[in-house]
Amino acid sequence: MAKITYIEFNGTEHVVEVPNGLTVMEGARDNNIPGIEADCGGACACSTCHVYVDDVWVSKLPAKDEMEADMLDFAFQPDPEKSRLTCQLKVSDALDGLVVRMPEKQI
């Protein structure tokens, strides 16, 4: 289980424990955290679970695959380094302490 901090655009923080094997998106969905819409349900077919990963976590996460990188082109104000789709981040003990920030809106 990993403790993940989701920070809404307005600064509201939600710290939740997410079971291993779920995705960061599923952790947000299961805990009713606003700001991650996940319209495609985690199929990497949209960009509505876009977040900005905290600086210290950028290099600790697995690299984006081509499909995620392509979908991020449709996200609101993507950052080449920090932007990730939460549906593509599988939770494990290695993600304990992860901090993600939501963009102003999802598109």
Beta strands, then each sheet from edge to edge (+ up, - down):
strand 1: 2-7
strand 2: 13-18
strand 3: 50-53
strand 4: 83-85
strand 5: 99-101
sheet 1: 2+ 1- 5- 3+ 4-
end
